[in-house]
Amino acid sequence: MSNRLYWFLGIVAVAAAGLVGYWLTASPPEVETARVQTRAVVEVYVATGRIEAPRTSDLGVEVTGTVQQLLVEEKDTVEQGAPLLKLRPRNAELAAERAEARVATLQSELREIRRGPTDAELRTAASEVDRLAAQYAQAERELQDMKALFEQEIVSEWEFEQARTAAEEARARLENAEAQLDRLRERPLPEQVQAAASRLAQARVDLEQARNDLAETTLRAPFDGLVLTIETNEGERVSLRQTLIRIADMQSVEVYAEVDEDYFGRLAPGQPATLIFPSMPEQTFSATVRRVGPEIAPDRGVIGVHLAPDALPDNAFPGLTVDTNIEVARLEEALAVPTDAVARDSGGPYVVTVEDGTTVRQAVSIRARGEAWMALEGIEAGTPVVRNAARVDIGQAVALAGGAPS
């Protein structure tokens, strides 16, 4: 073969390679498509929240004293009425015992007054009057005799005064016995009964107070709850109304989260939500929106949302962080496309379709943004749309991957 022939074949080979290269570089890029389909779309708003307890109680005692025993620890769950703390009760016990004894005494006194005298008491009192009357009569006779002797200067003035004093004392004893007999005969007088009843009523009030003070030496839970903090120690002296233990009602707990205020019109009480704790991501807990607001932070553009959990982990407590997924829209049947098939520009959201091998922008309205699918308006079912729409130029020549939309 001549050199001229080799030269000719080389030129042909170079030309053929150039044509192949041109064909390869001029081929339009392939794009993947998906058809608009009817399906369920659920849109959720994800926010970080925390557990809060609207109902908490700072507990203290109504008496001063020294802490004898702490019966709970922080993070313990307790039932209503359960003892939490005890003070040394000795002084309160003594006061209650004295009050009980006084009530018993006054009860007996009132019964005696209302009952009146017995025949035996009247006979005894009358007999005492007779005895003292005889003594008085004897003392008067001795006084008269002593007076005569004194006037005759047979006895001294001192002996005469002694006789006078003995007679006066005998008369006083007689008068007292007669008054006692009269009181027995007149009893019960209404004013006596009323006075005794009043004394008993006051004693009962004092007893109730003493018992309350004794009860106050034991601090009890006002409701079922969780012990948040203990602010005292055994052996410490405490004062009236000093906060000793703080307890939270876990039945009233809620989750508080902050949401972009652009979602204000899409949030409402009753919407479902899912709670996920970072330490246990495999487990979810259901909740419901309790209320929206009134908390708002204009500088950050967020509003507060309160969620009522259906249940929480047994070891949950106020202040714990939790991820919240609030369902803001649920469409059981909606025209939807994969989320990457929707792009946005200054004109709003749009999808990209292909007509005669060229990309075309088609404006749409978003009804709901799901995790993998978006519900749209403004497009027909079955329409093929380009995936990864934000990476495609409008008016660009493209080829469909696989030769047809998926």
C-alpha positions in Angstrom: 0.0 0.0 0.0 1.4 3.4 -1.0 2.1 6.2 1.3 -0.7 8.2 -0.4 -3.3 5.6 0.6 -2.1 5.6 4.2 -2.5 9.4 4.3 -6.0 9.2 2.9 -7.2 6.6 5.4 -5.8 8.7 8.3 -7.7 11.7 7.2 -11.0 9.7 7.0 -10.4 8.3 10.6 -9.8 11.8 12.0 -13.0 13.1 10.3 -15.0 10.1 11.6 -13.8 10.7 15.2 -14.7 14.4 15.0 -18.2 13.6 13.8 -18.7 11.1 16.7 -17.4 13.7 19.2 -19.7 16.3 17.9 -22.7 14.0 18.1 -21.9 13.1 21.7 -21.4 16.7 22.8 -24.5 17.9 21.1 -26.8 15.3 22.7 -29.3 16.9 25.2 -29.0 15.8 28.9 -31.3 13.1 30.2 -33.8 14.0 33.0 -35.8 11.7 35.3 -39.5 12.3 35.4 -42.4 11.2 37.6 -46.1 11.3 36.9 -48.6 13.4 39.0 -50.5 10.9 41.0 -53.3 10.8 43.6 -52.2 9.8 47.1 -52.3 10.8 50.7 -50.0 13.7 51.8 -49.3 14.6 55.4 -47.5 17.8 56.3 -45.8 18.2 59.7 -44.0 21.0 61.4 -40.9 19.9 63.2 -40.0 21.9 66.3 -38.0 21.4 69.5 -40.1 21.6 72.6 -39.8 21.0 76.3 -42.0 19.4 79.0 -43.7 21.9 81.3 -45.9 21.4 84.4 -48.5 24.2 84.7 -49.6 22.8 88.1 -46.9 22.8 90.6 -46.9 23.4 94.4 -44.3 24.7 96.7 -44.9 22.9 100.0 -44.2 24.0 103.5 -45.4 23.5 107.1 -47.6 25.7 109.3 -45.6 25.1 112.4 -41.9 25.7 113.2 -39.8 22.7 114.0 -36.9 20.5 113.2 -36.9 18.1 110.3 -36.9 14.6 111.8 -37.2 12.5 108.6 -37.3 13.0 104.8 -39.5 10.3 103.4 -39.0 10.9 99.6 -36.2 11.7 97.2 -36.2 14.0 94.1 -37.9 12.5 91.1 -40.0 10.1 93.3 -43.6 9.8 92.2 -46.1 10.1 95.1 -49.8 9.7 95.6 -52.1 12.3 97.1 -51.9 12.3 100.9 -48.6 10.4 100.9 -46.2 11.6 103.7 -43.2 13.5 102.4 -41.5 14.8 105.5 -41.8 14.7 109.3 -40.9 17.2 112.0 -40.1 16.3 115.5 -43.6 16.2 117.1 -43.0 16.1 120.8 -44.1 19.7 121.7 -47.2 19.3 119.4 -48.0 16.0 121.0 -47.9 17.4 124.5 -50.1 20.3 123.5 -52.6 18.0 122.0 -52.6 15.8 125.1 -53.2 18.8 127.4 -56.1 20.0 125.2 -57.7 16.5 125.2 -57.5 16.4 129.0 -59.1 19.8 129.4 -62.0 18.8 127.0 -62.6 15.7 129.1 -62.7 17.7 132.3 -65.1 20.3 131.0 -67.3 17.6 129.5 -67.6 16.0 132.9 -68.3 19.4 134.5 -71.1 20.1 132.0 -72.7 16.7 132.6 -72.7 17.4 136.4 -74.3 20.8 136.0 -77.0 19.5 133.7 -77.7 16.5 135.9 -78.4 18.5 139.0 -77.9 17.3 142.6 -78.7 13.8 143.8 -80.7 13.0 146.9 -77.6 11.8 148.6 -75.8 15.1 147.8 -78.7 17.1 149.2 -78.8 15.0 152.4 -75.0 15.3 152.8 -75.2 19.1 152.3 -78.1 19.5 154.7 -76.3 17.3 157.3 -73.3 19.5 157.0 -75.4 22.6 157.5 -76.9 21.0 160.7 -73.4 20.1 162.0 -72.0 23.5 161.4 -75.1 25.2 162.9 -74.6 23.2 166.1 -70.9 24.3 166.1 -71.9 27.9 165.7 -74.5 27.7 168.4 -71.9 26.2 170.8 -69.4 29.0 169.8 -72.0 31.7 170.5 -72.8 30.2 174.0 -69.1 30.1 174.8 -68.7 33.7 173.6 -71.5 34.9 175.9 -70.0 33.1 178.8 -66.6 34.5 178.1 -68.2 38.0 177.8 -69.7 37.7 181.3 -66.4 36.6 182.7 -64.5 39.4 180.9 -66.9 42.0 182.3 -66.3 40.5 185.8 -62.6 40.8 185.0 -62.1 37.1 185.6 -60.6 36.5 182.1 -58.4 38.7 180.0 -59.3 40.7 177.0 -57.2 38.4 174.8 -59.2 35.3 176.0 -62.4 37.2 175.2 -61.2 38.1 171.7 -60.3 34.5 171.0 -63.8 33.4 171.8 -65.2 36.1 169.5 -63.0 35.0 166.6 -64.0 31.4 167.1 -67.7 32.3 166.9 -67.2 34.4 163.8 -65.3 31.6 162.0 -68.1 29.1 163.0 -70.7 31.5 161.5 -68.7 31.8 158.2 -68.5 28.1 157.9 -72.2 27.8 158.4 -73.0 30.5 155.9 -70.8 28.8 153.3 -72.5 25.4 153.8 -76.0 27.0 153.6 -75.0 28.7 150.3 -73.7 25.4 148.9 -77.0 23.8 149.9 -78.9 26.6 148.2 -76.9 26.2 145.0 -77.5 22.5 145.0 -81.2 23.0 145.4 -81.3 25.6 142.5 -79.1 23.7 140.1 -79.0 23.7 137.1 -79.4 27.4 136.4 -79.5 28.3 132.7 -76.5 30.6 133.1 -74.5 27.9 134.7 -75.2 25.5 131.8 -74.4 28.2 129.2 -71.1 29.1 130.9 -70.0 25.5 131.1 -71.0 24.8 127.5 -69.0 27.9 126.4 -66.0 26.7 128.2 -66.3 23.3 126.6 -66.8 24.8 123.1 -63.6 26.9 123.4 -61.7 23.9 124.7 -62.8 21.9 121.7 -61.6 24.7 119.4 -58.2 24.6 121.2 -58.1 20.8 120.8 -58.8 21.0 117.1 -56.0 23.6 116.7 -53.6 21.4 118.7 -54.5 18.4 116.5 -54.0 20.4 113.4 -50.6 21.6 114.6 -49.7 18.0 115.3 -50.9 17.0 111.8 -48.8 19.8 110.4 -45.6 18.1 111.7 -46.2 15.6 108.8 -46.0 17.2 105.3 -48.2 15.4 102.8 -48.6 15.4 99.0 -51.6 17.6 98.0 -52.1 15.6 94.8 -50.6 12.7 92.7 -47.3 14.1 91.4 -43.6 14.1 90.9 -41.1 15.4 93.5 -39.1 18.1 91.7 -36.9 19.5 94.4 -36.2 19.0 98.1 -35.0 22.2 99.8 -34.2 21.0 103.3 -32.3 18.3 105.1 -32.8 16.1 108.2 -31.9 18.0 111.4 -32.6 21.4 109.8 -34.9 23.8 111.7 -37.6 25.2 109.4 -40.0 28.1 109.8 -43.6 28.8 108.8 -44.5 28.6 105.1 -40.8 28.0 104.1 -40.7 26.0 100.9 -39.4 22.6 101.7 -40.5 20.4 98.8 -41.7 21.3 95.3 -44.0 18.9 93.6 -45.5 18.8 90.0 -48.8 17.3 88.9 -47.7 15.1 86.0 -51.3 14.6 84.9 -51.4 18.2 83.8 -48.0 18.3 82.0 -47.8 19.6 78.5 -45.1 20.1 75.8 -44.3 23.7 74.9 -42.8 24.4 71.5 -42.2 27.5 69.4 -43.4 27.6 65.8 -42.8 30.1 62.9 -45.6 32.6 63.0 -46.2 32.1 59.3 -47.9 28.8 60.4 -50.3 30.7 62.8 -53.3 30.3 60.5 -52.5 26.6 60.0 -52.4 25.6 63.7 -55.5 24.9 65.7 -56.4 23.0 68.9 -57.0 19.3 68.3 -54.4 18.8 65.7 -52.4 15.6 66.2 -48.7 15.5 66.9 -45.9 13.0 67.5 -43.3 13.4 70.2 -39.8 11.9 70.0 -37.2 12.0 72.7 -33.6 12.3 71.5 -32.5 9.6 74.0 -35.1 7.1 72.6 -35.6 7.9 68.9 -37.1 4.5 68.2 -40.1 5.2 70.3 -42.8 7.8 69.6 -45.6 9.3 71.8 -48.8 10.8 70.5 -50.0 14.2 71.5 -52.6 16.8 70.6 -52.4 20.6 70.2 -54.0 22.1 73.3 -53.8 25.7 72.4 -51.9 28.2 70.2 -50.3 31.1 72.0 -50.7 33.6 73.6 -46.9 33.6 73.8 -45.2 35.4 70.9 -41.7 36.6 70.2 -41.9 39.3 67.4 -38.2 39.7 67.3 -37.8 36.0 66.4 -41.0 35.6 64.5 -42.3 32.7 66.6 -45.4 31.8 68.6 -45.9 29.3 71.4 -47.8 26.1 70.9 -49.0 23.9 73.9 -49.3 20.2 73.3 -51.2 17.7 75.5 -49.3 14.3 75.4 -51.4 11.2 75.5 -48.6 9.5 77.4 -44.9 10.1 78.4 -42.0 7.9 79.4 -42.2 6.9 83.1 -39.0 8.8 83.8 -40.0 12.0 82.1 -39.9 15.3 84.1 -40.5 19.0 83.5 -37.7 20.7 81.6 -36.9 17.7 79.4 -36.3 18.4 75.7 -38.5 16.6 73.1 -38.8 16.8 69.3 -42.4 17.6 68.2 -43.9 16.8 64.8 -47.1 18.7 64.5 -49.5 17.6 61.8 -50.6 20.9 60.1 -52.3 19.2 57.1 -53.6 15.8 56.1 -55.0 15.1 52.6 -56.2 11.6 52.1 -56.5 12.0 48.3 -54.5 14.8 46.6 -52.6 15.3 43.3 -49.0 14.9 44.4 -45.5 14.9 43.1 -42.1 14.0 44.7 -40.9 17.0 46.7 -37.8 17.4 44.5 -40.1 18.0 41.5 -41.2 21.4 42.9 -39.0 24.4 42.6 -39.6 28.1 43.5 -38.5 31.4 42.0 -39.7 35.0 42.2 -42.9 33.9 40.5 -43.7 31.3 43.1 -43.7 27.5 43.1 -43.6 25.6 39.8 -42.9 22.2 38.3 -41.0 21.5 35.0 -42.7 19.5 32.2 -41.2 18.5 28.8 -42.8 19.5 25.5 -41.2 18.5 22.2 -37.9 17.8 24.1 -37.8 21.2 25.8 -38.4 22.0 29.5 -41.4 24.2 30.3 -42.2 26.0 33.5 -45.7 25.3 34.9 -46.9 27.3 37.9 -48.6 25.4 40.7 -50.0 26.0 44.2 -48.8 23.9 47.1 -51.6 22.5 49.3 -49.4 20.5 51.6 -45.7 19.7 52.0 -45.1 16.1 53.0 -41.7 14.6 53.8 -41.5 12.8 50.4 -44.5 14.2 48.5 -46.1 17.5 47.9 -49.8 18.0 47.2 -50.4 20.5 44.4 -53.1 22.4 42.6 -52.8 23.6 39.0 -51.7 20.4 37.3 -53.5 17.4 36.0 -53.1 13.8 37.1 -50.7 11.7 35.0 -48.6 14.7 33.8 -44.9 13.8 33.8 -42.8 16.3 35.7 -39.0 16.5 36.0 -37.3 15.4 39.2 -34.7 17.7 40.7 -36.5 20.6 39.0 -34.3 23.2 40.7 -31.3 22.0 38.7 -33.0 22.3 35.3 -33.1 25.4 33.2 -36.4 26.4 31.6 -36.3 26.2 27.8 -33.5 23.7 27.9 -33.4 20.7 25.5 -33.6 17.5 27.4 -34.0 13.8 26.8 -36.2 11.6 29.0 -34.3 9.0 30.9 -35.2 5.5 29.7 -37.0 7.1 26.8 -40.3 7.6 28.7 -41.5 9.2 32.1 -41.7 6.9 35.0 
